[in-house]
Amino acid sequence: MIATLAEVLPTRRGALAGLVVLGWEDAAAFVKAAAAEGLPVILQAGPGARAHMPLPVWGAMFRTLAEGAAVPVVAHLDHSRDIGECRAAIEAGFTSVMFDGSRLPLAENIRATAEVVAMAHAQGVSVEGEVGFVGYDAGEASARTTPADARAFAVGTGVDAMAVSVGNVHLQTSARAEIDFDAVRAIEAVTDVPLVLHGGSGIPAEVRRRLALETRVAKFNVGTELRQVFGASLRAGLAAHPERFDRLAIMSEVIAPMQDCARGVMRNLAG
């Protein structure tokens, strides 16, 4: 069943996984994982995915998977810096959009995000925003989220979920991020908007679970560790069956391992 982000985010204990999707096989695996765990799932099309395949195709694929699922499935646009793209995603059937104004000055980020919120809410679509800046491993450095900025952003935009920077980093290939729990609690003290941590693959599993159960972090974005499973299982399948040339047979090798990995992520976060 199709759902919005606001409809599925837990309000007390536990968190949900926002799983980065790059094709049919991983999307199908993630929905199967969610059904097996009896949990909602957030399917996310990020900038790389959208460069690879047109936005309307992603929207149609996500909604098709949702319609056949017994659990809520959110069709989420991840990291869009363009208001027009957010509008196009809503028209394409996405039920949640993230406008990423984190590189903008705070006042401009608030203004632009609020514009997206007004547009999306009028169509029954949820919005995630980002305040502070979550950096990239071996790339742009993070700018930590301050409680004052978080409060101003939440009040000024009306977002349904707020991504924050508290030690989390995008694209880490090992779980070594050091999350500042005091910073999370300081942000929680000034807003009751559900919090999101991008760069979930870099956060150790035991820390993710503690955050999910003890704080208001309600969504973890996870991509890199799933892509690592995809690559390893694809290489193993090709090595075991060098005679294969059919794409469907080759790609069938990745579904079960990705489903198992996604189930573990979801189960770890559940309250």
Stockholm file with secondary structure:
# STOCKHOLM 1.0

chainA/1-271         MIATLAEVLPTRRGALAGLVVLGWEDAAAFVKAAAAEGLPVILQAGPGARAHMPLPVWGAMFRTLAEGAAVPVVAHLDHSRDIGECRAAIEAGFTSVMFDGSRLPLAENIRATAEVVAMAHAQGVSVEGEVGFVGYDAGEASARTTPADARAFAVGTGVDAMAVSVGNVHLQTSARAEIDFDAVRAIEAVTDVPLVLHGGSGIPAEVRRRLALETRVAKFNVGTELRQVFGASLRAGLAAHPERFDRLAIMSEVIAPMQDCARGVMRNLAG
#=GR chainA/1-271 SS CEECHHHHSCSSSCCEEEEECCSHHHHHHHHHHHHHHTCCEEEEECHHHHHHSCHHHHHHHHHHHHHTCSSCEEEEEEEECCHHHHHHHHHTTCSEEEECCTTSCHHHHHHHHHHHHHHHHTTTCEEEEECSBCCBTTSSCCBCCCHHHHHHHHHHHCCSEEECCSSCCBTCSSSCCCCCHHHHHHHHTTCCSCEEESCGGGSCHHHHHHHHHHSSEEEEEECHHHHHHHHHHHHHHHHHCTTCCCHHHHHHHHHHHHHHHHHHHHHHHCC
#=GC SS_cons         CEECHHHHSCSSSCCEEEEECCSHHHHHHHHHHHHHHTCCEEEEECHHHHHHSCHHHHHHHHHHHHHTCSSCEEEEEEEECCHHHHHHHHHTTCSEEEECCTTSCHHHHHHHHHHHHHHHHTTTCEEEEECSBCCBTTSSCCBCCCHHHHHHHHHHHCCSEEECCSSCCBTCSSSCCCCCHHHHHHHHTTCCSCEEESCGGGSCHHHHHHHHHHSSEEEEEECHHHHHHHHHHHHHHHHHCTTCCCHHHHHHHHHHHHHHHHHHHHHHHCC
//
